[in-house]
Amino acid sequence: MAKISLQALGRKLVEKRGDRGIREVAAEIGISPATLSRVERGYLPDIETFGKICRWLNIDPGAILGVPASAPPAPKISVHFRKDQVLAPRTAQALAQMILAAQRALMASSENE
């Protein structure tokens, strides 16, 4: 998949907006007119705004981020520990690092298949 640049994203916004006013389109997307103007000029939006713009343009965010659409979703792993006086903070940190390392290894092995 070819990566779309932020400038290309801005051009796509301008193209789809056409002759419509920036305030009207910004309200439709759910962002401020100033934000829409900045993104049209190639500035990086925050993640929430980025999602709204991609939905409005009906484009895959991965096309801009350079993430292949066929990439399997990353497994969601989180680390939770009960607050317990027996478990030392250093031990909890070591366990968390071990779990995250295992996740990275799992993802690397699935990419090589």
C-alpha positions, 0 to 999 in steps of 0.5 A: 500500500502506498503511503499518503502524505499529510500534504496529500491528506490536506489536498484530499480534504480541499478536493472533497470540500470543493466550493463548500465553506470551511465552517460548514465542512468542519461542523460536518466532520466535527472539528473546528474550522481552524483545525480543518484549515491547518490540516488542509495546509499539511499540519499534523492533526491530533489522533481524534481529529485524524480519525474523524477526518479519515472517516469523513474522507472514507479512507483507511488511516493505515494508508497515511500511517503506512500500515498495511491493511492486511496486517493482523491486528496486534494482540491486546495485552495489558498488565494488571497487578493487584495491589498487594503488600507481598509483591514488591514494585521491582518484581511487578516491573520485572513481570510487566517487562517479561510479559511485554517482551513475550508479546513482542516476540509473539508479534515478530514470529507471526510476521515471519510466518 
